[in-house]
Amino acid sequence: MSCKESKEETYTNIENLRVLYSSGDATAWPKPTLDSLIDKRTFIDIGVLPEITFPKDNTYSKEKVALGKTLFFDPRLSVSGQIACASCHNPELAWTDNTTRSFGHDRQTGGRNSMTILNSGYAHTLFWDGRASSLEDQARFPIGDPLEMNEQLNIAVDKISEIEGYKPLFEGAFGNDSVSLKRIQYAIATFERTIKSPKSKFDKFISGKSDKFTDEEVLGLHLFRTKAQCINCHNTPYFSDNKFHNDGQTLFGTKNEDFGRYNVTKNIDDIGKFRTPTIREVSRTGPWMHNGHFPSLLDIVEFYNLGNPAVIQKKYLGTARDSLIPKPSPFSRKLHLDKTELNALIAFMETLSTPTRRILLPELPK
């Protein structure tokens, strides 16, 4: 047997793969199949989540977390007094709401699916279009959005400052009871950074517990990093490259058209690009994609297997909108996965989810 044949056998035999992937040594893993556009020097493979890093200008304290948690569940930040951050990010629904697109003020429907805040402390930008540069920055957007909480930011601050029960919470978190928008943002962001997944079945498997995975799940992990090419975008222990890609879901020329990142940057190269979501907890965060149009994980893997087919309205070719026709990512190509491989890929993705953990709801100050 040649050296090449021996290596191929090692990388296709399930038991060999089980030994490699569960060795506790990622350097022993088969090399990932990376697109030529991926910078191999900066590429970071999947793995166990590291500890959360808190920014120097918003350090951790349990008092700040307690304040942020209370504000997160307080609907008085909205103009109606009925919508809180937790309305779209329910802890019992993997910190999302499991609806296609969320309801907001006056039961208006938003334009996009609510992303989970689980592990959001690892995100470099927030929202599908990356318009928020940090969790601190993100916290102000829903309050003032007319489709969400619909409250003027200064009025929201005034309402919180008039609630006597908040004074000791602000004092404990910041040293005095002064209420400001910045302090509200910083407290909510600190709380959100503590919303982190415990170790998943995947984490335990690659850390040495080789019996945690079925043969199908081992195959799915290997496909994820090789033939299925998911690793091109869903890399790092966060399972996201924190970048923006056009996966063919702009829905150009339809009532659901969404230019994504372009709406923020106005850079024509960003048309149709959306932030790569983490796929940790993915089996619990459906429906999927920025528009919530994918009701099952099978729909998603089939979509990518077909090469992310984007339907372009031909009536726009040669018109004033011609220059706005989105160009799908070069990563989009047919994968030729068979049914067994698709099922294995889904089985692996499901190992990234963890059981629902109950959270004690805060008693709102009066």
N, C-alpha and C positions, 0 to 999 in steps of 0.2 A: 504493500500500500504506500502511495506517495505521501509526502508531507502535506501537500495541498488537500488530498482526499481525507487524510486524518483530521485536519483542521475543520473541514466542512462537516465531517461526521460529528465532531465535538460540538459544533454550533447548530446542529439540527436534531441530535438525539435529546429527547426530553430529559432524561435522567442526567445527562451531562450538563444541560442548561440549568437544571435545578441546582446542581452542585455549584456551578459558577455564580449564578445570581444570588444564591443564599450563603455565599462564602463569607459575607461581611467585608469583602474587599472589592470595591467597584472597579479597581484596575484590572481585575480578572475577568470582567464581563466581556462578551463579544463587542467589537467595535460597533457603534451606532451607524446606521446608514444616513448620512447627512447630505443635504443638497449642496451643490457647489457654491451657492450664495452664502452658506453659513460660515462664519469666521471660526475656524477650528481653534484659534488661539484663545478666544473668549468664551467658547461654548462650555456650558456647565450641564452635566448629565443630571438625570433625576436621582432622587435620594431622600433621606430622612430630613424633615424640616429642622433648620437650626433654631436657636433661641431668637425671639423677637428683639429687634434693636429699637429702642426708643430714642427719638431725636434729642439733641442736647438742649434745644430751647423748649422742649415739652417732655421732661423726664417723668418716669413712672412714680406714682404714689398710690397707695390703696385708697386714700381719701379722694384723689382725683378720679379714680376708676368708679368709686361709689357715686360721685356727682355725675359723671358722664353716663353711667347706667341709668340713673334717675331721669336725666334729661332725655335719653334715648327713648324711654317709655312714656314720656310726658306729652300728651296731645295738645297741651296748652301752647306749644310752640306754633301751632297752626291757627289760622284765622277762625276756623270753625270750632276749635277746641276738641276735635274728634280724631285728628290724624297725627300719629306719632311716627318717629323713625321706624319703630317696631311694627307699624301697620304693613309695611312692605318687606320688612326683614324680621320675620317671626322665628324665634329660636326653636320652636317645635317643628318648623318646616325648613330646617337647614339654613335658617337666617335669610330666607327669601320668602316668597308668598305662593309659589307653585301655580301662578296664573300666567297666561300668555303675556299680558301687559297689565300693569297694576292700575287699580282705581285710586284716584286722588280726590282733590277738592270737588265737591258737588257731584261725586261719582263719575268724574271725567276719567277717560282712559288715557294713560300715558302713551308715549310713542315707542317705548322699548321695554323689554323684559327686565325685571329687577335682578341684579347680580347678588349673589350671596356675599355677606360681609365676613364669612368664615375665612380666616387667613388673609384678610385684606391688608394686614400689616406688612405683608411681603410685596404688595403691589407698588409699582413706581409711580403710576398715575391712576386716577380713579374715573369711573364711568366708562361706558363702552367706547366713547370718543376721546377719553383721556383729558377732558377739559379741566379736571382738578389735579393740581400738582402734588397733593398730599392728602392724607386723611383729615388734617386740620382744615385744608382748603375745601375739601368735599363737603364738610358738615354744614356749610352755609347755603349750598345750592338748593336742597329740597325745601328749606324753609320759605325762600322767596319765590319758588317756582309756582306759577299760577295753576299748573296742572297737578301739583302735589300738595304742599301745605298752604300756599297762597298767602303767606303773611309777610308784611314789611319787616325787614330785619330789625330796625330800631324799635318797632312796636313789640316784636317778640322778646327783645331784651328787656323792655320796660315791663312787660307782663311777668317775666321771671323775677325781676328785681322787686316787684310788689308783693311777692309771695314770701311771707315771713319765714316759712319753714325751709326755704332755700339758703337763708343767710348763714347758718352754721355749716352747711355743706360747702359753700363757697369759701368760708373762712378756713375750714379744714384743708381744702384743696389748694388754696392760693395765699393763705396768710391773713386775709381780711375778707369781709363780706361784700365787696364791690362786685357788681355784675356787669359784664361787658360781652359783646359778641365774640371777641377773641377768646375769652375764658370759656364760653359755652362751646366754641369750636374745639378748643384744646382738651376740654374734659371729655367730650364725646369721642374724639379721636383716641384718647388714651384708653377709654373703655373698649373701643373697637379693636385696638391692638391686642387685647387680652382674649378675643374670640378666636381661638386657635383649635384646630383639630387635634385630638389625641392621636396616639400612634395607630395607624390603620393596619389592616392585614398585610398590605404591601410593605409597610415600614418594618413590621416584625419579620416578614419573610427575608428581606434583603439584609436584615441584621443578624441572621444566623438560624432562624427557626424554619428550617427547610420543609417541615411538614405542614406549614400553614397554607401552601398553595396546592391546588389540584394540578394535574397535568395540563388541563385546558388553560388554567390561569398562567402557568409557566409559559406555555406557547403564546398566550396573549401578550405577556410582558415582552417576550422576544420580538414578536411581530410589531409591537408598539415602537420599539427602538430600531427596527430594521425595515422589513418589507412595507409595512403600513405607513412608515415615515411620519408618524404623529410627533416623533421626537424633534422634528424641525421647528415646530412652534411650541409644543408642550414639553419644554425642558426645564431644568433646574428642579430642586426639591419642591418648589411652588407649582410645578407643572404648568408654567407659563413663561414665555420668553420676555414678557412685559413689553412686547412690541405690537405693531399694528399691521394687519394683513387684510387683503380683500379676498374673501373666500367665496365670492359669487353671490352674496346675499344682499346686494344693493337694491334689488327689485326695481331696476331702472324703468321709468315710465309707467309705474303702477301707483295705485293710491298709497301703497306702503313704501314707496321709494325713500331710501335713507342713505345719504352720502357719508355718514359716519364721521371719521376724523376730519374730513374736508370742511365740515361745518365749523370746526374750531380753527383750523390753520389757514383755510382758503388756498391751500396748495393743491393744484390740480392732480398731483401725484398721489394725494391722500384720498381721492374719491373712492368711496366704498370700503375703506379700511376701518377695521374695528379692533379694539384691544383683545389680545389673546386671553380668554378667561382661564382661570385655573380649572383643572379637572379633578382636583381633590374634592371629594364629596359629590361627584358628578351624578351618581345614580339617584341622589336625593334632591337635586336642584332644578329638575325639569319644570315646565317645558324649556327647550334649549334654543340657543342662538339669540342674537340681540333683539330679534322680533318675536321670539317665543313660538315660532312656527313649526318646530320639530317636537312631536309628542313622545318620541321614544329614542333610546340610544341607538337602536337599529336604524332608524331614519337617518341619524347623523353619520354613522359609519358607512352606510350605503351611499349617502351623498358624497362623502369624500372618496369613496371607492370608485365612483363614477367620474371623478375628476372635477368636482364642484361645478357642475354645469350651470352657467348663467344664461338666462334667456334675455336676449336683447331685442327691444322693440324696433323692428326694421324701419318703422315709419319715421324714426328720429334720425336715421342715417342721412347725412347731407343737409341737415337742418341746423338752426342756431344751437341746438343742444348736442350736436355731434361731438363737440370737444369735451362734453361732460360724460360721455359713455365710459363707464368704469372698465379698468383693465384688471382682471383677476390675477392673483398672486402667481408667480412662476412656479410656486410649490404645487399648484393645482394640476394634477395629472392623474390619469387612471391608474389604479393600484393593482387591479386584477386579483383581488382577494376572493377566495371561494367561500362557500357558506360556513365550512368548518372554521376557517380563519376569522371570518367576521364574528362568529359566536365566541371564539376564543378571545378576540380583542375586547368584546363587550364584557366578558367574564373578568378579564384583567381590570378594566376600568372600574368595575364594581368593587374591586378590592381596595380602592382608594377612598371608599366611604366608611364612615364610622357610625355606631349606634347613636340615636338621638339622646342627648343629655338634657335633663330638665334644668331649668334655671329659675331661681327664686326671683319673682318679680318684685321690684322695689315699691315701697309704699310712697305714694306721691305726696310731697310736702303741701301743707295748707297755710 
